[in-house]
Amino acid sequence: QPDLDRPREPLESFPLESIQMVGSLTQGGESFGLVKAGPNLYRVRKGNYMGQNFGEITGIDEVQISLKELIQEGSGEWIERSSSLQLQEAKK
């Protein structure tokens, strides 16, 4: 079950399908993902949330951001689902 008392992060107002991974970088041994949502660019790290299904970032590498989402079934039970954002190839 998600923590509904936790302050929402800006990327949680966007559907996951509308967020694009555009790059990654490493600073001080920590990996960050660069994602575009709407007109803005965001830097995300492991533990940040994005998407509308309580998606918590579990890993970032050069080609994808891995997430763990919580989905509420019709019965009211919460199930965990793995998902990922793939790096978008630059349009030439």
NORQUI-V569820 format. One line per field, one symbol per residue. ss: DSSP state (H for helix, E for strand, C for the rest). A space follows every 10 residues. Layout:
ss=???
This chain:
ss=CCCCCCCCCH HHHCCHHHCE EEEEEEECCE EEEEEEECCE EEEEECCCEE CCCCEEEEEE CCCEEEEEEE EECCCCCEEE EEEEEEECCC CC
